[in-house]
């Protein structure tokens, strides 16, 4: 349920137990945490189920909330395990689940009613339509894309009752969240599976100049909290499940201070907070897109993409000792990262041996010569950069200390919110809410007129806080007007015991239902295997414009996919194609993102196409469903950006009214095989040739143009194109599954998409691709992406 309050929620990351307690200690209202499975930060420590249950109990006993991140794409073989997790976290009373995969959405919506759903930022919700669609799907909160301005957020809030969450601090992805394939392209480590290797942070060369062209600065909106609240943001989210407890402590403390400050005290609180944020060891700060949709300080190519504060450069390294002059004070216990001048990963270590003038010390002042003992077997080169990534002087609670704290929490302890009224002086009415259950009872009581110390909320709180052996802790207690009477404690205690016993029985029954009945029903709802039908394959060719409709006369081409953009209908008419009759063979492909300023133009374009008799459209974002409200007789497809990596997602698209779906282009052969053999009731298409976008961004890259490739130290080359209004980064190497089409047909795929928009069908390269499709022959110098390796 919505928890909108006068003061926005401060939401902190808890990538470890230490970070969780740092968030609790320094004032977070809620935390988001991942299990070791299905977390978009799989490299974080994360927690196991028993730890999570105790964390929930601890947070609830302090009137805080815990949200679970299940925001990755789920493979077919993982569905039964996912169901076990959903049953478990529903039973433990998790406050919400943050999700991206519509397969996860379908399972929760149908079988786990006790779970509140938050739409992850991975769903790329960036306009009013996206938020309204999330509301329609039963989400109670949307985590907005980080590419929105305050004005855009305010306009969204005016059109929805949904709670809006937005990041206020931390690392900023170059790509729209959920829409980056860069890491996966380079080795199967998918960002949509929580394993991003951060290739955007590496050094690249463009026109002979080295730079960190794809590495954004870190978001820091501490000065904009009142404006964000006024725009309608009710949850301020701090990024950083990969970050230390020290980072969480500093950032939470900084933002808590500003949120709690009265308006006259706010400037001083902001200044104090900014000093604390310097100890968070992030990149240079930016307010991102919040001031406006055209930021100029998001990327500084000359600044290294790594986190931490630059302390200096290696002056000498020999005999296991690193010598340099730090820009600021250095302490024993500080953690350093030595970053080579090349693009290779840096080496991080904690200072165990610190010397000045040959003598062991605990501190070296800034500007003084420091000698630091190197890790065994490590050596560094002169001029390698030295970053300080954490401080030995800061908050640090050991994991063992965290575990000891958790041991004091009763697993499965549930918070009871209680309302107490006395409609008559001889009747006590209790109404409790716990685990989605409401229990209400009225008890006859004998009371006496009070001459001193009448019954009060304080007395009731003390009594009902004593839960005995019942697995409860008292949360909020509200009282109506109480008569001036004395109620014997013996009778009050008897009422408490009777009431809690009945509530416990109801809660236990609810928990057992979640662990057994809900799980059983969800498992039974999994899609069975079916024998693939023997049918000829259909080929759809994606073009960059509508100039080559004659391709439909070519044997083996069943349909064309054309880009839907403002002005394309006019170009279609001007080219003499207004009387074109093969409407059923044209599919209009919507773009990945349509920001608010462009929405009216796309609405007009869709209406114009519908008026001309076109009925086939391919959607790439949840909000695009609303472009076709109140229109019947359409063939709407889920494009590759509406991810389908499991049969539950495929069935979800069918139940939402789509007539086909596109399998995820990052996917591997084993998972494609598992999905294609399921009886989903919806045709599944697969892209088999394309020049794939690695990143799609709203961040402008000034001075970087498509006429010259951007190259990595490893020799990989990429082109940057901003003609669409978004910055699109593509590899020079094309993706191809040609040579595997017959195999894919045997697996059950009957619809293939060949994207030659970058080549054109009449170019020599385009003709070679179309010939290779007909003959199913491999294309040289292409990549099969993850098809022959695992998408991790």
N, C-alpha and C positions, 0 to 999 in steps of 0.2 A: 504493500500500500504506500501511497505517497506520504512523504514525511516533510512536506513543505513547512518551513518555519520562518519566523521573522529574520533570524540570523542564518546566513547560508552555512551549509555543512562544510567542514574541512576534511577532505578525504585523502588519506595518506597511503603510500605503498607499504606492503609488508612482505617483502621477498624472502624474509628469514624471521626466525623467532626473535632475534635481537632487534630487528627493525620494527617488529610488531610492538614490543614493549617500549621502544623509543617513541613510537607514535602515540601509544597510550599515555606515557609519562608526560609528554610535552603538549598534549592537548588536541589530538585529532578526534573528531566526532565519529569517524568511521575509518575502516581500513579495507583495502582490497588485497586479496591474497590468492595465490595459486597453489593447487595441489601439484604433486610431481607429474601428474598427467593432465593433458589438455589445457596447458597454460601458455599464453602468448609470450611468456618469458621463461622458456623451458630451462635456460641456463642459470636462472636464479636458484637459490637454495630450495625455495618452496617448502611445503610442509606435508606430513602424512595425515591420514584421516583422523587418527587419534589426537594428534596435536591440534588439528583444526577444530575438533569438537571441544577441546579444552579452551582454545582461543575464543570460540564463540561464547562459552560459558563465562570466561573472564571478562570479555567485552560487555556482555549483557549485564553482568553484575555491576558494571560501572556506567550503565546506560549509554553504551557505545554500540556501533553496528559493524558487522563483518560481511563483506561481499566477496563471493567466490568468482574468480575468473575462469570460465570455461570457454574462452574466446579464441579457440583455434578451429581449423577445419578438421573434421573427424573422418577417418577412413572407415570403410565398410567393416573390416574385421574388428574395429574398436567399439562398435555400437553396443554390444552386450556389456562390455566393461563400463562404458559411459552410463548405461542404465543403472548399474550397481552404484556408481558414484551419485547419480541423481537421487536414487532412493535413500542413500546414506545421508546426504546433506539436507534433504527434505526432513528426514527424521531428526537431525540434530538442530534444526531451527535456524539454518543460515538465513541471513536477512535478504539476500538477493543473489541471483546468478547473472554474471555479465557474459553475454554470448555473441557470437558472430554467425555460426553455422545454422542455417534454417532447419537442418536435421535435428539439432539440439532444441531449437525452438519448438518443432513439432512434438517431440517426445515430452517436453515439459508441459506444453499446452494441453496435450491429450491425457497425460498420465500422472503428472506431479503438480496438482493444483496448489500445494503448499509453497511452491517456489515462485517468488517474485522475479521478474525478468527485466534486466537492463540491456538496452541495445548498445553493444560495444562500439567504440570509435572505429573498429575494423569494418563496420558496416557502411562507412563513408556517408553518414547522415549530415548533409550540408545545406539543406534548404527546408522550407516549410513543408513541402510535400513529403520529404523523407520522415520528418517528425510525425506528421499526421498518419502516415502509413505505419510507423512503429506503434502509434497509439491504437490504430485499428487492429494490429496484430496482438495486442494485449501486453505490450511492454509498458512499464510504469515510469521508465526513465530512458532518456536518450543521451548518450555521451557524444556530444557534437564533434564534428571534424574540427581540427585545429586551424583550418584555413578560413575561418569566419571572422568578420569584423563585428564590433559591438553593435553597429547599426543593423547588420544582418541578423544577429542573435535576437535583438529586440523585436525585429519584424517577425521572426519565427515564433517568439513567445506570445505575441498577440494573437496567434492563430491556433494555439494548442493549450491544453491543460496538463500536458505531460511535464514531468520534472525534467529540467535541463541540467546537464553536467558538462563542465568544460575544464580543460587543463589550465592551470595557472602557473605551473613551474616545471622545469625539467627539460630533458632532451626533446628535440623537435625532429621528426622524420622529414627528409626531403620530399618523399612521395606522400600523396594522400594515403592515410592509414588504410591498410587492407588491400592496397593496390600496387604493391611493390613485389616484383619477382626477381630482383637483382641478385640477392643472396642465393636464391634457389637456382638461378641460371648458372651460377659459378660453381655449384657443387651439391645441389640437392638440399641445402639447409634453408628450408622455407620460412620466411617471416610469418606467413599465415599458419605455420605450425609451431611458432614460438622459438625458432632457432636461427634467427637472423645473424649472419656473420658480419654485418655492417660494412659492406663494400663501399657504401656512400662516404664513409669516413676516410677512405684512402686518398693517396695523392694521385693526381692525373696530370697529363700534359696536353695543353691546347695551344696550337700555333707556336710551339717552342717554349711555352711558359708553364712551369710547374705550378699547381695550385690544388686546393681542396674545394673543388667546384660544387660538390654535391653535399657538403657538410654544413648544415645549418647551425647557427648559434643556438644557445639554450633559451627557452622561453622563461621570462621572469615578469610576471604581471602584478607584483606586489603593490605597485602604485595605482593599479586600476581596479582594485577589489570593489569599491563603492559603485563604480560605473558598471562593472560586470553584474553586480547584484541588481542594479537598477534595470539592466537589460533583460533580466529574467533568469540568470544563472543561479541555481539554488545549491549546487554542489561544486566546490572548488577542488579540483583534483591535482594532486602532486604526482608527477611521473617519477619512476625510479625503483621498480622491483628488483633491478640488478644492482642497486646502490646499497651502500653500507648503512648500518644503524646510525652512524655519526651523521651522514647526510640527512637521513629522515629526522633526526633530532633537531638539527640546525634549521632545516626548512620548515618543519612543523612549528617550531618555536617562533620563527620569524613571522609566518603568516598568522599564527594564533594571536600574536601581539597586535597586529594591525586590525584583525577582525574584532578584537575585544576593546580596542581603543575608542574612546569617545571622539567625536569629530574634532574638537579643538586639540586633542592629543595625537591625532593621526599622523601629522607630519613627523613628529618625533618618533612615533612607533615605526614609521616607514624607514626613517634613517637608521634606527636601531636594527630593524629587520634586514636592511641591506648589508649592514656590517656582519650580521650572522650568516647571510647567504654567501659572503666571501669565503666562509669556512666550509661551504658545500662542494668546493672544488669542481665546479662545472665549467662550461665554456663561456665565452663572452655572452652577456645577457641581451635579449631582444624582447620587445613586447609583441613580436610576431605580427599576425594579421589583425589583432584587436583594434588598433587605431584606424586601420583602413585596409582595403584589399590589395594594395600595391606597396608592400613594405620594401624599404631600401637597405635594411641592415640585417637581413636574414642570413646571408652568406658572404663571408669575406674569404675569398680563395687563398689569400696569403697567410691565413691563420690556420695552424695545424688543427686537424679534425678531432684530436684526442681530448679527453677530459683532463681536469687537473689544472693546477696553477703552475705556470712555467717558472722554475727556480733558476735556471741557468743552463750552461753547456758543459760537457765533460772537458776538463782541461788536461787531465792525464789519468790513465788507468793502467796500473802495473802491479804485479805481485798481489793481486786480489784486493787492491785498494783503489777507490775512485776518488779523485781530487777535483774540486770545483769551488767556485765562490757563489754561494746562494744569494738571491736577491732579498730574501727575508730570513727570519730566524728558522733554524732547523733543530728538531728535537729528537732525542732517542725515542724510538717507537713510531716516528712518522713513517708513512709509506710512500715510496717513490716509484715512478715508472721511468725507465730510460728508453727513449724513443730514437731509433736509428734514423739517419738522414734518408735512408731508403724507405720504401713503403712496407717493410717487414714489420710484424707485430713487435710491440715493445716488451720489455721485461720489467715486471713489478716485484718489489720486495720491501720488507719492513726493516728499518734501520736497527740493527742489533749492536753495531760497533761504530761509534762516532768519536772522532778525534779532532783536536785543534792544537797546532804546534807540537804534534807528536804525543799529546797527552789525552787519555780518555776523558770525555766530557758528556754531560747530558744535554747540552745546548750549545749551538754555535750561532752567533749573531749574524744578521744579514750583512753582507759586504765583507765578512771575514772568511778566511780560507778554511774549508772543511774537508776532512778525509773520512770516507764512508767505506766500511767493509762490504765487499761484493758477495753475492750468493756464490756458493761453491761451483766452480767450473765456468763462471760467467766472466766475460770481459767486455769492455765497451770502447768505442772509438772516440777520438777527439772530435768535439763539436756535436756529438749526439746530444739531443735535447733531454733535459731532466725536469720531470713534472712531479709536483707533490699532489698525491691523490687522496690522502687522508692524514689526520693528525693523531699522534699518540697521546695528545693532551685532552682529547675530546671524549664525549660520551661513548662508553664501550661497556656493554653488558655481555658477559660470556654466554655461550650457548648452554653450558651446564647450569648457570644461574637462571637462565630463562626456563629451562626444563624444571628446575626446582620450584619456580613460581607456578608453573602450570600444574604441578602435582597437587597443589592446594585446591585446585578447581575440581568440583564434582562433574565427571563426564555426563553429558546429557542434561545438565541442569538448565531449566527453562525459566525465563523471566515471566512473572505474573504481573500484569497491570490490573489494579483493583480499584473499583468504584464502590464506595460505602455510603449508604443513605439510611435515614430513619424516617420513613413516611409518617410513622406514628411513634409515640414514645415507647410503645411495647413491641415494635417490629424493627428488626435490623435486616436491611436488604444489601446483599453482596452481588456484585457483577464482576466477573474476572474474564480477562482475555489472555490466552496463552496458546502458542503454537497454532494459531488460526482457529482456536476453539473459544466459544463464548459460553460461560456457565453463569446462570443467575439463580439465586435462591433467596427466599425471605424466611427469616427465623423469628419465632416468638421469643421475646426476652422479658424478663422482669427488671424494671428500673425503679430508681428512687430519686426524688427531687434532690438536686445538688445544692448543698450549701457552700461547698468548697471543692475545687478541682473537678469540674464537670467533664464528661466525656469529650475528647478532643481528637483532632487528626494526629497529634503527636502520640497519644495513647494507642490509637488504632495502628499506627505505623509500627510501634514497638511490638505490639501483639502479633500482627500478621507478618512481620519480618522473621518471626521464629517459625521456620518451616519444618523443623524436626527432621525426620528421615525422608520427607517428601523431596523429590528432585527439583525444587523450586528456589528461586530467589525473588524477593519482592522488588518490582520495578517502580512504576509510578502509582501512587495511591492518591486518589481524589475523593474528597468528601463533600457531600451536600451540606445543607444547614443542619446542624445537630442540636437537639433539644438540650436544655440545661439539666441533665440527669446524670446519675451515676449508674453504670452497668457493671455488675460484679465480674471481676476478672475470671473467676472460675467458669461462668457462663460464656464469656467472650472466648476463652481458650477452647472450650468445648465446641463452639460454633466453628472456630478456626480449624480444629482437627477434622471435624466432619466435612467441612467445605473442601479442604485441601485433599482429603482422601478421595472424595468423588472426582475432583479435578484430576488427580493423579491417574485414576482409572481411565478417565477419558483421554488423557494425554498418552498413556501407554498404548491404549487401543489405536490412537492416531499414529503413533510411531510404528507399531506393528503393521498397520495397514501400509505405511510408506515403505517399510522394508520388505513386505511380502506381497500384498495384493497389488500395489502400484508397480512393483518390479515385475511381477508375473504378467500383468496386463501389458506392460510395455514390451516385454520379451515376446509375448504372443503377437504383438502388432508389428514385429519386424517382418520385412518383405521376404517372401519365400523365393527360392530359386526356380527359374523356368528355363526350358529349352529354347534357345534363340530361334526365332522364326527364320525360315529360309526365304529371303527377299533380296532383290537387287539393291545395290547401294545408290543413294542419291548424293549428287555433288552440288554444293552451293559455292559459288565463287564470289569473293568479296572484292569490290572495286573501289577506287578512290572517288569516282564520279559516275554520272549516268550517261557518259558519251559512248559507251561500248555495249549497248543493249543487243547488238547483233550477235554477241557471244551466245545468246540463248538459242541461236540456230545451230550452234556447234554441238555435235553428238557428244553425249556424256555430261553436258551442263544442264542441270535441272532447274536451277534458280540463281538469282543474283542478289547479293547483299550490298546495299548502297548506304552511304553515310547520310543520316538525317541531321541537317544543320539549317539554320535560318538562311533563306535565299535559294536553297536547293530546288524547291518546287518551281520557282521562276526560271532557273537555269534549265530545268527539265522541259518546261513549256517552250522556252526560247529555242531549244535545240530541235524543235519540230516533233517532240515526243508526246505532246498533249493528247493525241489520239491513240497512244500506245494501248494495246488491248490485253497484253499478257500480264495483267495485274497480279494474278496468282503466283507469278514467278519472280516477283520483286519483293524483297524483304528490306524494310527500312530500319537501319541500325542506329539506335540512340547512342549518344556519347556517354562516357563514364560519369561525368559530372555536369550538372546544369545548375549554375548558381542563380540566385534570385534575380539578378539583373537580366539574365537571359531567358528566364522561364516564360514570360509572355510571348517572346518570339518563337520559342519551341511549341507553345500551345497553338499559336497561329499556324505554324508549319504542319502540325499534326492534323488540325482541322482541314487545311487545304488538301492534304493527301487523302483524308477520308472522303472529302467531297469529290475527289477525282476517282474514287472507287478502289483505292488501295486498302488492303485489309491485313497485311502481314508486317509485324513490327517486332524488333528484338530489343528487350529491355536490359539495361546494365546497372540499374540501381533501384532500390526499393521504392523510392519516391516516384519513379516513372510510372508505376501502376496508376497513379492519379491522373495522368494525362489521358487515360482511356476510360475514366469513370463514365457510367451511363451510356456506354457505346457497346453494342452487341454485335455478334457475328464476326469477331476479329480472331486472327491467329496471332497470339502473343507468345513469344519465346523468351526463355531466360537465357541471356547472353553469357559469355564466358566470365563476366565480372559479377554475375550472380552465381556464386560458387556452388558446384555440385560435385562433392567427393564421396557421397554415400547415398544409399537408396532412400533414406528418410528425407533428405533434402529434395531429391527428385520427386517424391510423393507430395512433399509440401508445395512445390511449384505447381503440380497438377491440381491440388486442392485449392490453390489460390487462383485458379482459372487459366493458367498457362497451358499451351498445347504442345510445347516441346522445351527441352532444356539442353544446355551445352555443358559437357563435361569439362573439368578444370584442366587447363593446358599445362599446368605444372605437374600433373599427376603421373604416376608410374604404371607400368604394365600390370603388375599384380593387383593394384587397387582398381584400375579400369576394368580388369577382368571380373573382379568381385562385384562391381556395380552393374556392369552390363548384363550379367546373368540373372539379375533380380527382376521380379515381376512388378515393376513400378507403375505400369499403365500410362507411361509418357515416353515418347520417342526421345532418345538421347543422341545428340550430335557431338562431334569431336573435331576440333581444328587440327588439320594435318599439315598445313603449310602456312607460314606467316613470318613477317618481321615483327617480333613481339615487343611491345613496350615493357621496358624493365621498371621504369618509374614514371608516374604521371603526377605533376606538381603544379601548385599555384604560385610557386616561388619563381620569380623572373631571374634568369641568368644573363646579366648584361655582358655583352662582348663575346658570348659563346654562341656560335652559329653553326648551322648544319653543313656549311660548305667545307668544314674541316673537322675531322674526327677528334674526339677526346680519347686519349690513350692512357692505359694504366702502365705501371712499371712492368707488368707481366705481358704486355703486348696486346691486350684486349682493346678493341676499338669500339667507340660508341658515337652516335650522332644525336645532337640535341636540336629539337624542333619546337618552335613556339607559335607556329602559324594558327593553331586552333584556339589560341588564347591561354592554353595551358602549356607548361614545359614538359615535353615528352622525350625521354631518353631511351634510345633503341640501340641494340648491338648491330654492328655491321654484318654479323653472321646471321643468316636466316634459320628459323626452326623448320624442321621437316620430319614427318613420319612416312614419307613416300618410300615405298619398298616394304612397308608393313601393313598396307591396306587390306590385303587378303587375310592376313592374320587377324586384323581388327574385325573384319567381317565375320570370321569364324567365331570370334568372341561375342558377337551380337551387335556390333555397331553397324548401323545402316545409313547414317547421315554423316558426310564428311564436308568440312568447310575448308576451302582453299583460298587463303587471303593473299592476293597479289596486288593490293591497292598501291604498294610502293613500286611495283614493276610495270603495271599496265598489261593488259592481255595481248597487245600487239607488239610489245618489245621483244627482242630475241630472248631475253631472260624469262619474260612472262610466257612466251610460247613454249620454252623448254619445260617450264613447270607444268603447264597444262598437258603436254605430251607425256611427261613422267607420271602424272596422275592417271592417265588412260592406261598406261602400261605397268603401273605400280613399280617403277624403277627408282632406286635411290638417287638423291641429288648430292653431288659432290660439294664439299666445303659448307655443309650445313650441320646443325646440331639437332639431335633427337631429344634435347632437354633432359628430363628425368625418366623418359619412357623406359630406357634400358638400365637405369639405376633407380635406387629408392628415393622417393620424395620423403625426406626425413621430417 
